[in-house]
Amino acid sequence: MIDHLIPKTLHEALSAMERVHFIKVAGGTDLMVQRRMGPMVEPRFESPVIFLYHLKELNYVKEEDHQLIIGSMTPMEDLLHHPSIPNHFKKVLNDIASPGIRQMATLAGNLANASPAADTLVYLYASRAEILLASLHHERIVPIRDFITGVKKTVLKDNELIKEIHVPLCPCTTFTWTKVGGRKSDAISKVSFVGMAEMSDHHLKKIGIALGAVAPMVISDHAMEDDLQGLSIKELSMRKDAIIKHYASQINPIDDQRSNKTYRRKVAINLLTQFLDELLLKGMTS
């Protein structure tokens, strides 16, 4: 029998986490697979488990100050059908696993698992999401670029849980989402890409770019994006090759059972190039 706690309230969960080091479980769609030991053998956990998925206090979606406020235990399937979730985000969610898995999977689980192949992470990086972390006596907001520090590594403390994900709403005029996998959805990505941008009067107002499964962490460079904002279409066109070179220098995929590094690198660069070409074309014709 696994030593575990199923708290009835958020306060009970946070109080218990002050006293005990728990392994935190949201939907468990990744964690339970990682811990399995074989047929008819219960998963191995080195610490007690606290189950959080059922906490209704963490299941909600709100819009505030031009951003989505998503409770950490909101199932992805609920997000897929929620009227406040923009259609471009729903395109990403629709390509994740199967409806049954999405009924259990959460954004918080993807974040805490910190896999560079997690599909929602590329969208959250490109959107510049922020993570609200809560302990019994304190809350803090951490930008996603600072929350994940490596493969399966985050700044989440033992006495904290992910309470909310804050996702800025982008009035995108150009949006691209591509998942390259062995199947359409119920597969781990070989390469994933999100590109989003807002153009106005032939100038770039906002841009977000993120590539997944081609480096130890999701590739995203907010400093580069800030530098591009405000450029005219002509200026952006002149910098296209430099932009591609900059991101290509960060692409460092591996060979594994899903794909090989040469293929992943080529596909990632192609997806970035196609996004920039589409952005330039729309900017010239708008």
Backbone torsions as a table, in degrees:
resi	resn	phi	psi	omega
1	MET	NA	133.7	178.9
2	ILE	-83.0	129.1	176.5
3	ASP	-68.6	122.5	-172.8
4	HIS	-150.4	166.3	176.0
5	LEU	-134.9	135.2	174.2
6	ILE	-118.9	89.3	-175.4
7	PRO	-69.3	150.4	179.6
8	LYS	-87.0	-24.0	-178.1
9	THR	-137.0	162.9	175.7
10	LEU	-62.3	-40.4	179.7
11	HIS	-61.7	-42.6	178.3
12	GLU	-62.2	-40.1	179.4
13	ALA	-63.8	-47.2	-178.3
14	LEU	-67.4	-36.0	177.6
15	SER	-64.2	-43.8	179.7
16	ALA	-64.9	-36.3	-178.6
17	MET	-70.9	-16.8	173.7
18	GLU	-71.6	-26.1	-174.0
19	ARG	-102.3	-28.9	-170.9
20	VAL	-130.3	142.2	171.6
21	HIS	-83.7	112.3	-178.9
22	PHE	-107.2	153.4	160.5
23	ILE	-87.5	121.1	-173.3
24	LYS	-90.3	131.8	-178.8
25	VAL	-122.3	123.2	171.1
26	ALA	-92.4	-109.3	177.0
27	GLY	-75.1	-25.7	176.9
28	GLY	76.9	13.6	-174.3
29	THR	-68.3	-27.1	174.0
30	ASP	-97.7	-44.1	-173.0
31	LEU	-61.2	-44.0	-177.3
32	MET	-67.5	-33.7	176.8
33	VAL	-68.2	-42.1	-179.4
34	GLN	-64.0	-30.1	-175.1
35	ARG	-94.0	-4.6	-175.8
36	ARG	-66.8	146.1	-176.3
37	MET	-110.5	-7.6	-178.7
38	GLY	138.7	174.1	-179.0
39	PRO	-59.9	134.5	175.6
40	MET	64.6	17.4	177.5
41	VAL	-118.7	126.4	-177.0
42	GLU	-70.2	149.5	-179.7
43	PRO	-58.2	152.7	-179.5
44	ARG	-100.3	124.8	176.8
45	PHE	-126.4	129.1	-177.5
46	GLU	-81.3	-10.9	179.5
47	SER	-136.9	163.3	175.2
48	PRO	-59.3	154.3	-177.3
49	VAL	-109.9	136.9	172.7
50	ILE	-116.0	124.9	-178.4
51	PHE	-95.3	127.4	-172.6
52	LEU	-118.4	-12.4	-170.1
53	TYR	-57.6	-34.2	-173.1
54	HIS	-80.8	-3.4	-175.1
55	LEU	-73.5	106.3	-177.4
56	LYS	-64.6	-25.0	178.4
57	GLU	-62.9	-17.7	-178.4
58	LEU	-111.4	18.1	-178.5
59	ASN	-119.2	96.2	-179.0
60	TYR	-168.1	162.2	173.1
61	VAL	-137.3	128.9	178.5
62	LYS	-134.5	160.3	172.1
63	GLU	-116.0	124.2	178.8
64	GLU	-144.9	131.0	173.6
65	ASP	50.7	49.4	176.0
66	HIS	62.3	31.6	175.0
67	GLN	-146.6	156.4	174.0
68	LEU	-87.1	136.8	173.1
69	ILE	-112.2	109.5	-173.8
70	ILE	-111.9	119.1	176.0
71	GLY	-62.5	141.7	-168.6
72	SER	-65.8	-23.9	-178.9
73	MET	-102.2	19.9	175.7
74	THR	-76.8	120.9	-179.5
75	PRO	-62.9	147.0	178.4
76	MET	-60.5	-33.1	179.5
77	GLU	-64.9	-36.1	175.4
78	ASP	-64.8	-40.6	178.4
79	LEU	-62.3	-39.2	-177.7
80	LEU	-60.2	-28.3	-176.3
81	HIS	-111.1	6.9	-177.3
82	HIS	-83.8	134.5	-176.4
83	PRO	-65.2	-21.5	-178.8
84	SER	-82.6	-16.9	-178.5
85	ILE	-78.7	123.3	-178.4
86	PRO	-64.7	153.7	-175.4
87	ASN	-61.3	-33.8	-179.6
88	HIS	-68.3	-31.8	174.8
89	PHE	-69.8	-37.8	179.4
90	LYS	-64.2	-30.3	176.0
91	LYS	-60.3	-40.3	178.0
92	VAL	-67.8	-49.1	-177.7
93	LEU	-60.6	-36.8	-177.3
94	ASN	-66.5	-22.4	-179.1
95	ASP	-94.2	7.9	-178.5
96	ILE	-97.0	117.8	171.9
97	ALA	50.0	-139.7	-177.4
98	SER	-123.6	164.2	179.1
99	PRO	-54.7	-38.5	-179.9
100	GLY	-63.3	-43.2	178.7
101	ILE	-69.2	-39.4	179.4
102	ARG	-64.3	-23.2	175.5
103	GLN	-65.4	-23.8	-179.3
104	MET	-108.0	-33.2	-174.8
105	ALA	-68.3	146.9	-179.7
106	THR	-133.4	158.6	173.4
107	LEU	-61.9	-38.6	-179.7
108	ALA	-61.9	-38.7	177.8
109	GLY	-63.7	-42.6	176.2
110	ASN	-60.8	-42.3	-179.1
111	LEU	-65.8	-47.9	-177.3
112	ALA	-67.9	-32.8	178.2
113	ASN	-69.3	-30.8	172.3
114	ALA	54.1	46.3	174.6
115	SER	-92.3	133.9	178.6
116	PRO	-66.9	-11.7	179.2
117	ALA	-96.7	2.7	179.8
118	ALA	-70.1	122.5	-170.6
119	ASP	-65.6	-37.6	-177.8
120	THR	-69.1	-22.7	-175.9
121	LEU	-64.4	-37.5	-179.4
122	VAL	-63.5	-38.5	177.0
123	TYR	-66.1	-43.1	-178.1
124	LEU	-66.6	-38.0	176.4
125	TYR	-66.1	-47.6	-178.6
126	ALA	-62.6	-31.4	179.9
127	SER	-83.7	-9.7	-175.9
128	ARG	62.1	49.5	179.0
129	ALA	-65.4	155.4	174.1
130	GLU	-123.1	149.8	-174.5
131	ILE	-114.2	124.7	175.4
132	LEU	-92.1	116.2	179.0
133	LEU	-103.6	139.9	-176.7
134	ALA	-130.1	136.5	166.5
135	SER	-119.4	-175.9	-175.5
136	LEU	-61.0	-37.5	-173.2
137	HIS	-117.6	4.9	-172.4
138	HIS	-154.7	148.3	171.6
139	GLU	-129.5	148.0	177.1
140	ARG	-146.6	148.5	178.3
141	ILE	-106.5	130.3	-178.0
142	VAL	-125.5	125.1	173.7
143	PRO	-59.6	146.9	-176.3
144	ILE	-58.8	-33.4	-179.0
145	ARG	-64.4	-22.7	178.9
146	ASP	-100.0	-17.6	-176.9
147	PHE	-72.4	-46.5	179.8
148	ILE	-93.3	125.0	-175.2
149	THR	-111.8	-6.2	-179.6
150	GLY	174.1	-176.1	179.3
151	VAL	-63.3	117.1	-179.8
152	LYS	59.4	30.3	178.8
153	LYS	-127.9	132.4	178.2
154	THR	-139.0	174.2	177.7
155	VAL	-91.0	6.5	180.0
156	LEU	-62.2	125.8	-179.6
157	LYS	-85.6	163.1	-178.0
158	ASP	-57.9	-34.9	-175.6
159	ASN	-95.5	13.0	-179.0
160	GLU	-114.9	155.7	167.3
161	LEU	-133.9	161.3	174.8
162	ILE	-77.4	120.1	-178.4
163	LYS	-95.9	-43.9	-178.0
164	GLU	-144.2	156.6	169.4
165	ILE	-118.7	124.6	-179.1
166	HIS	-103.7	117.9	-174.7
167	VAL	-119.7	110.6	177.5
168	PRO	-58.6	140.6	178.1
169	LEU	-87.3	123.3	-178.6
170	CYS	-107.3	121.2	173.9
171	PRO	-76.8	68.6	-170.6
172	CYS	-65.3	132.5	169.5
173	THR	-95.1	-18.5	174.4
174	THR	-136.8	129.0	177.9
175	PHE	-142.5	132.6	177.5
176	THR	-132.1	130.0	173.7
177	TRP	-131.6	125.4	177.5
178	THR	-135.6	128.8	173.2
179	LYS	-117.7	122.3	177.9
180	VAL	-105.5	113.7	-178.5
181	GLY	-147.6	175.6	-179.7
182	GLY	-68.7	-23.6	175.5
183	ARG	-135.7	174.0	-175.1
184	LYS	-63.5	-46.2	-174.0
185	SER	-133.5	-50.5	-172.9
186	ASP	-78.9	63.4	-178.1
187	ALA	-155.5	152.8	174.1
188	ILE	-79.4	136.7	-174.8
189	SER	-66.5	138.7	166.2
190	LYS	-79.8	-41.1	176.4
191	VAL	-149.0	142.1	171.8
192	SER	-135.7	151.1	-175.3
193	PHE	-148.0	135.0	169.4
194	VAL	-127.9	130.1	171.0
195	GLY	-130.9	129.4	179.5
196	MET	-137.6	144.3	-179.1
197	ALA	-155.6	153.1	173.8
198	GLU	-121.4	120.6	178.5
199	MET	-110.1	143.0	176.7
200	SER	-150.4	129.1	179.4
201	ASP	52.9	43.1	177.2
202	HIS	63.0	23.8	176.4
203	HIS	-128.3	149.8	-179.7
204	LEU	-86.2	115.2	179.7
205	LYS	-88.3	-43.4	-179.9
206	LYS	-144.6	150.8	175.7
207	ILE	-150.3	143.5	175.1
208	GLY	-140.0	131.8	-178.6
209	ILE	-134.3	134.3	176.7
210	ALA	-150.4	139.1	178.6
211	LEU	-124.7	134.3	-179.0
212	GLY	-116.7	155.9	175.3
213	ALA	69.3	17.8	-179.9
214	VAL	-126.0	15.4	178.1
215	ALA	-166.6	168.1	179.5
216	PRO	-59.5	-26.2	175.0
217	MET	-132.0	162.2	174.2
218	VAL	-55.9	134.1	179.2
219	ILE	-85.9	119.3	179.8
220	SER	-156.5	137.2	-176.4
221	ASP	-134.6	93.2	-177.2
222	HIS	-69.1	-28.9	177.0
223	ALA	-65.6	-42.3	176.4
224	MET	-62.2	-43.7	179.9
225	GLU	-61.2	-42.3	178.4
226	ASP	-61.6	-37.2	-179.2
227	ASP	-68.0	-27.6	-178.4
228	LEU	-84.0	-23.4	-176.6
229	GLN	-63.2	134.6	-179.6
230	GLY	95.9	-10.4	-179.9
231	LEU	-69.6	146.6	171.7
232	SER	-76.8	165.9	178.0
233	ILE	-58.5	-41.4	179.6
234	LYS	-62.1	-43.9	-179.9
235	GLU	-66.1	-39.6	178.8
236	LEU	-64.5	-40.8	178.6
237	SER	-61.2	-40.0	-179.9
238	MET	-67.2	-25.3	-178.0
239	ARG	-98.9	0.8	-175.4
240	LYS	-53.8	-51.7	-177.2
241	ASP	-61.9	-38.0	179.1
242	ALA	-67.6	-36.6	177.7
243	ILE	-63.4	-47.9	180.0
244	ILE	-60.8	-43.9	179.5
245	LYS	-61.5	-39.4	-178.9
246	HIS	-62.8	-48.0	-179.5
247	TYR	-72.2	-35.7	179.3
248	ALA	-60.8	-31.5	179.8
249	SER	-67.4	-18.1	-179.0
250	GLN	-97.7	-11.7	-178.3
251	ILE	-76.6	117.9	-176.1
252	ASN	-142.5	69.3	-175.0
253	PRO	-76.7	173.4	179.1
254	ILE	-121.4	163.6	168.4
255	ASP	-87.3	132.2	172.5
256	ASP	-151.0	-170.1	-174.8
257	GLN	-67.7	-17.8	-178.4
258	ARG	-86.9	-31.8	-174.2
259	SER	-169.7	-176.6	176.6
260	ASN	-121.9	159.9	-171.3
261	LYS	-67.6	-32.1	179.1
262	THR	-64.5	-44.9	178.6
263	TYR	-63.9	-46.5	-177.7
264	ARG	-60.7	-43.9	-178.7
265	ARG	-63.2	-46.2	-178.8
266	LYS	-62.3	-45.5	-179.3
267	VAL	-63.8	-43.2	-179.1
268	ALA	-60.4	-44.2	179.4
269	ILE	-66.6	-38.9	178.2
270	ASN	-62.7	-42.1	-179.3
271	LEU	-64.9	-41.3	177.3
272	LEU	-63.5	-44.1	-179.9
273	THR	-62.2	-43.8	179.8
274	GLN	-62.6	-40.2	178.7
275	PHE	-63.0	-46.1	-179.9
276	LEU	-64.3	-39.1	177.6
277	ASP	-63.1	-42.9	178.3
278	GLU	-64.1	-41.3	179.5
279	LEU	-62.6	-43.6	-179.9
280	LEU	-66.4	-40.8	-179.8
281	LEU	-64.2	-45.3	178.6
282	LYS	-64.9	-37.8	179.4
283	GLY	-65.4	-32.9	-179.4
284	MET	-76.7	-27.8	-174.6
285	THR	-100.4	-9.8	-177.0
286	SER	-78.1	NA	NA
